[in-house]
Amino acid sequence: LRAIGLSAAFVLGIATLFTPLGVVSALTGKLLGSALASTWVVVSLALLFTALAASMFGAFELALPTSLTNRLSAVGGVGYRGAFAMGLVMGLIAAPCTGPFLTGVVTMIATTKNVALGSSALFAFSLGLGVVFFVAGAFGASLPKSGAWMVGIKWVSGVALAYLAFSYLRDHFAAVRHLVEHPSRGFGVAAFVTLAIGVALGLAHVVAERRRSPIAHLSRRFRLASIVPAVAGAAMVFTWMSLDHDVDPTEAPIAWMTDEAAAFAKAREEGKPLVVDIGAEWCPGCRDLDRLTFSNAAVRKASRSWVALRIFGGPDDDMAEAMQKFQLAGIPTILFFDASGKETSRINREVHPDEMVALLRCHGGRRVAFASR
């Protein structure tokens, strides 16, 4: 019962952070993504996850002094407050990692402007995010005793944490992205082979940790040898899997205009519809739209019959002017206008390349509006 209570306090800490912060973020349209525009924040998070990964790989142990642990255990009620505080911290760290789903929820809340709905929706989201933590904390005492299986869990956790550190750097620095963004099949094969080598060495490390293992003396060597191929392989594989592999180098990129007045004037003069992409550098979904959707060969081809306008803010731009002018609930937002300048539809989310092709091929707006809903 105490374990259940502590786990519940931890999850409530997550909920306490997300519920009010999510509503405020929805109303401002920036979420926590704006913080990730800062190089200092990105590097700090990468270093934090690298240190945590090193701990999982056995470089050092993260533990409170025994005297302090005993003192905290002896004081009634401190445990619940501590679990609650840790939940708050975990929610803050996890917020930028929750991806497009949280963006969609926040956008919906801003669209409805219903505080009660927004609070309950984000509270439910927090409970869902905390399910794994709750189960692990509440029933951890029933797990098997520590052994080789725990070594395996620590190894997998170390690889995952190291990949998270890399992902922050990859998403922020173009030079790091260029190391792993290769959509070719050959790169994909090399990525899976590298990861397989790392996993095989990691399994050998776990086997060596079993009781009376004949290769126990090689455990440390296997562990050290597995780190680089496992982490590098994970970085290559997961990045490669997220790329658009239907790339045609002969298809010219979309000719984005940046002058709003000139774009609307061109659309009227040429009798073409207008598509407007509104985003910012601090918005992960906006970057994904450009990297995965607008770079797609079929999307580029379909965009030839449209005038394309991009309104994109820098790291320090809150996009308040554009959001007020176009009455946006959040970003990314894609607006569709006919040749006369009348808005036919809008989409407040990331769009798959196939869906974007279908939308661009609809000049009348009726089918576009239906897809948006």
C-alpha positions in Angstrom: 0.0 0.0 0.0 2.9 2.4 0.8 4.4 1.6 -2.6 1.1 2.4 -4.3 0.8 5.6 -2.4 4.3 6.7 -3.3 3.8 5.9 -6.9 0.5 7.7 -7.0 2.2 10.8 -5.5 4.9 10.6 -8.2 2.2 10.5 -11.0 0.3 13.3 -9.4 3.5 15.4 -9.5 3.5 14.8 -13.3 -0.1 15.8 -13.5 0.4 18.9 -11.4 3.0 20.1 -13.9 1.2 19.3 -17.1 -2.4 20.3 -16.2 -1.8 24.1 -15.7 1.3 24.4 -17.8 -0.3 22.7 -20.8 -3.3 25.0 -20.7 -1.1 28.1 -20.5 1.2 26.8 -23.3 -1.9 26.2 -25.5 -3.0 29.7 -25.0 0.4 31.1 -25.9 0.9 28.6 -28.7 4.6 27.9 -27.8 4.5 24.9 -25.5 7.9 24.0 -24.1 9.4 23.7 -27.5 10.5 27.3 -27.4 13.0 26.4 -24.7 14.6 23.9 -27.0 15.6 26.8 -29.3 18.3 27.7 -26.8 21.7 26.0 -27.5 22.4 26.1 -23.8 19.3 24.2 -22.9 19.8 21.6 -25.7 23.5 21.0 -24.7 22.6 20.9 -21.0 19.9 18.2 -21.6 22.3 16.2 -23.8 24.9 16.3 -21.1 22.3 15.3 -18.4 21.2 12.3 -20.4 24.8 11.3 -21.2 25.6 11.3 -17.6 22.6 9.2 -16.8 23.6 6.8 -19.6 27.1 6.6 -18.2 25.6 5.7 -14.8 23.6 2.9 -16.4 26.7 1.5 -18.0 28.5 1.4 -14.7 30.7 4.5 -14.8 29.4 5.6 -11.4 26.5 5.1 -9.1 23.7 7.6 -8.5 22.8 7.3 -4.8 22.2 9.5 -1.8 24.6 9.1 1.2 23.5 6.3 3.5 23.1 8.7 6.4 20.8 10.9 4.5 18.8 7.9 3.1 18.3 6.6 6.6 17.2 10.0 7.9 14.7 10.5 5.1 13.3 7.0 5.6 12.8 7.7 9.3 10.9 10.9 8.8 7.1 10.4 8.3 5.6 11.9 5.2 8.9 13.0 3.6 8.7 10.1 1.2 5.4 11.2 -0.3 6.6 14.8 -0.7 9.8 13.6 -2.3 7.9 11.4 -4.8 5.6 14.3 -5.7 8.6 16.6 -6.3 10.3 13.9 -8.4 7.1 13.7 -10.5 7.3 17.4 -11.1 10.9 17.1 -12.4 10.1 14.1 -14.5 7.2 15.9 -16.1 9.4 18.9 -17.0 12.1 16.6 -18.6 9.5 14.5 -20.5 7.5 17.4 -21.8 9.6 18.1 -25.0 9.8 14.3 -25.7 6.0 13.6 -25.8 5.9 14.5 -29.5 3.1 15.3 -31.9 0.4 13.8 -29.6 0.8 16.4 -26.9 0.9 19.1 -29.6 -2.4 17.9 -31.0 -4.0 17.8 -27.5 -2.7 21.3 -26.7 -3.9 22.6 -30.1 -7.4 21.2 -29.5 -7.5 22.9 -26.1 -6.5 26.2 -27.6 -9.1 25.8 -30.3 -12.0 25.1 -27.9 -10.8 27.7 -25.3 -12.5 25.5 -22.7 -10.5 25.6 -19.5 -12.4 22.7 -17.9 -11.9 20.5 -21.0 -8.2 21.5 -21.2 -7.5 20.8 -17.6 -9.2 17.4 -17.7 -7.6 16.4 -21.0 -4.1 17.2 -19.8 -4.7 15.5 -16.5 -5.8 12.4 -18.3 -2.7 12.7 -20.5 -0.5 12.9 -17.4 -2.1 9.8 -15.9 -1.4 7.9 -19.1 2.2 9.1 -19.1 2.6 7.9 -15.5 1.2 4.4 -15.9 4.5 2.7 -16.4 6.0 4.6 -13.5 3.1 3.7 -11.3 3.2 0.0 -12.2 7.0 -0.2 -11.7 6.8 1.6 -8.3 3.7 -0.1 -7.0 4.7 -3.7 -7.8 8.5 -3.4 -7.9 8.8 -5.5 -4.8 7.2 -8.4 -6.6 9.9 -8.4 -9.3 12.5 -11.2 -9.3 15.7 -10.6 -7.3 18.5 -8.7 -8.8 20.6 -10.6 -11.2 21.7 -10.8 -14.9 18.2 -9.7 -16.0 18.7 -6.4 -14.1 22.1 -6.0 -15.8 20.2 -6.3 -19.1 17.7 -3.7 -18.0 20.5 -1.3 -17.1 22.2 -1.8 -20.4 19.1 -1.2 -22.4 18.4 1.9 -20.3 21.9 3.2 -20.9 21.5 2.8 -24.7 18.1 4.6 -24.6 19.4 7.5 -22.5 22.4 7.9 -24.7 20.2 7.9 -27.8 18.0 10.6 -26.2 21.2 12.7 -25.6 22.1 12.3 -29.3 18.5 13.1 -30.4 18.6 16.5 -28.7 21.9 17.4 -30.5 20.6 16.0 -33.8 17.4 18.0 -33.8 19.2 21.2 -32.9 22.4 21.1 -34.9 22.4 20.6 -38.7 25.9 19.3 -38.7 24.9 16.4 -36.4 21.8 15.7 -38.5 24.0 15.3 -41.6 25.8 12.4 -39.9 22.8 10.2 -39.8 20.2 11.6 -42.3 20.9 9.3 -45.3 17.8 7.8 -46.8 19.7 5.3 -49.0 19.1 1.6 -48.5 22.8 1.0 -48.1 22.9 3.4 -45.1 19.9 1.5 -43.6 21.6 -1.8 -43.9 24.7 -0.4 -42.3 22.6 1.0 -39.5 20.9 -2.3 -38.7 24.2 -4.2 -38.9 25.9 -1.8 -36.5 23.0 -2.0 -34.0 23.0 -5.8 -34.3 26.7 -5.9 -33.4 26.1 -3.7 -30.4 23.1 -5.8 -29.2 25.0 -9.1 -29.7 27.9 -7.7 -27.5 25.3 -6.5 -25.0 23.7 -9.9 -24.8 27.2 -11.4 -24.3 27.7 -9.0 -21.4 24.4 -10.1 -19.8 25.2 -13.8 -20.2 28.6 -13.2 -18.6 26.8 -11.8 -15.5 24.9 -15.0 -14.9 25.8 -17.1 -12.0 28.7 -19.5 -12.7 29.0 -18.2 -16.2 32.2 -19.5 -17.9 32.8 -16.1 -19.5 32.2 -14.1 -16.4 35.8 -12.6 -16.7 34.8 -11.1 -20.1 31.7 -9.2 -18.8 33.4 -5.8 -18.5 35.0 -6.1 -21.9 31.8 -7.1 -23.6 30.0 -4.1 -21.9 32.6 -1.6 -23.0 32.8 -3.0 -26.5 29.0 -2.9 -26.9 28.4 0.8 -26.0 29.6 2.5 -29.2 28.0 0.2 -31.8 24.8 0.0 -29.8 24.4 3.8 -29.4 25.6 4.6 -32.9 23.4 1.9 -34.4 20.4 3.1 -32.5 21.0 6.7 -33.7 21.4 5.5 -37.3 18.5 3.1 -37.3 15.9 5.3 -35.6 16.9 8.4 -37.7 16.9 6.3 -40.9 13.4 4.9 -40.2 12.0 8.4 -39.7 13.2 9.7 -43.1 11.3 9.8 -46.3 12.9 7.2 -48.5 11.0 8.2 -51.6 13.5 10.9 -52.6 13.9 12.1 -56.1 17.0 14.3 -56.4 15.8 15.7 -59.8 12.7 17.1 -58.2 13.3 20.8 -57.4 12.5 21.9 -53.9 9.4 24.0 -53.2 10.0 27.7 -54.1 8.8 29.2 -50.9 8.1 32.9 -50.9 8.7 35.0 -47.7 6.9 38.2 -48.7 3.2 37.8 -47.7 1.9 40.7 -49.8 3.9 39.5 -52.9 2.7 35.9 -52.5 -1.0 36.9 -52.4 -0.5 39.2 -55.3 1.2 36.5 -57.3 -1.6 34.1 -56.6 -4.2 36.6 -57.9 -2.2 37.4 -61.0 -1.5 33.8 -61.9 -4.9 32.5 -60.8 -3.3 29.9 -58.5 -4.3 28.8 -55.0 -2.0 29.7 -52.2 -0.6 27.5 -49.4 0.9 29.1 -46.3 3.2 27.2 -43.9 3.4 29.0 -40.5 6.0 27.8 -38.0 9.1 28.6 -36.0 12.5 27.1 -35.4 11.7 26.3 -31.8 8.7 24.1 -32.9 9.7 20.4 -33.4 6.5 19.7 -35.4 7.3 22.6 -37.8 10.8 21.2 -38.4 9.4 17.8 -39.1 7.0 19.2 -41.6 9.8 20.7 -43.6 12.1 17.7 -43.2 9.6 14.8 -43.8 6.7 16.3 -45.7 7.7 19.3 -47.8 10.9 17.6 -48.8 9.0 14.6 -50.3 9.3 14.4 -54.1 5.5 13.8 -54.6 4.7 16.8 -52.4 7.2 19.0 -54.3 5.7 18.0 -57.6 2.1 18.6 -56.5 3.1 22.1 -55.2 3.9 23.3 -58.6 0.3 24.4 -59.2 0.3 26.4 -56.0 2.0 29.6 -54.8 3.9 28.7 -51.6 4.4 31.2 -48.8 6.3 30.4 -45.6 6.1 32.5 -42.4 8.8 31.1 -40.2 9.9 32.6 -36.9 13.4 32.5 -35.5 14.6 31.1 -32.1 13.4 34.2 -30.2 10.2 34.9 -32.1 7.0 34.0 -30.3 4.9 34.3 -33.5 2.3 36.3 -31.7 1.8 38.7 -34.6 1.2 36.0 -37.1 -1.0 34.0 -34.7 -3.2 37.0 -34.0 -3.4 38.0 -37.7 -4.4 34.6 -38.9 -6.2 33.6 -35.7 -4.1 30.6 -35.1 -4.6 28.1 -32.3 -0.9 27.0 -32.4 1.8 26.0 -34.7 2.6 24.3 -37.0 -0.4 25.5 -39.1 -0.9 25.1 -42.8 -3.4 27.5 -44.5 -5.0 27.0 -47.9 -6.4 30.0 -49.9 -8.0 30.1 -53.3 -6.8 32.5 -56.0 -9.0 35.3 -54.8 -7.3 35.2 -51.4 -10.2 33.5 -49.5 -9.2 30.9 -47.0 -10.6 27.5 -47.8 -9.1 25.4 -45.0 -6.4 25.1 -42.4 -4.6 22.2 -40.6 -3.1 22.6 -37.1 -0.9 19.5 -37.1 1.8 17.6 -38.9 0.7 16.1 -42.2 1.9 12.8 -43.8 3.3 13.3 -47.4 0.5 11.3 -49.0 -2.2 13.4 -47.3 -0.4 16.6 -48.3 -0.3 15.5 -51.9 -4.1 14.9 -51.8 -4.7 18.3 -50.3 -2.5 20.1 -52.8 -4.3 18.4 -55.7 -7.7 19.8 -54.4 -7.9 23.4 -55.8 -11.6 23.9 -54.9 -11.2 23.6 -51.2 -14.2 21.4 -50.5 -12.2 18.2 -50.1 -9.4 20.1 -48.2 -11.9 21.4 -45.7 -13.2 17.9 -45.1 -9.7 16.5 -44.6 -9.0 19.3 -42.1 -11.9 18.4 -39.9 
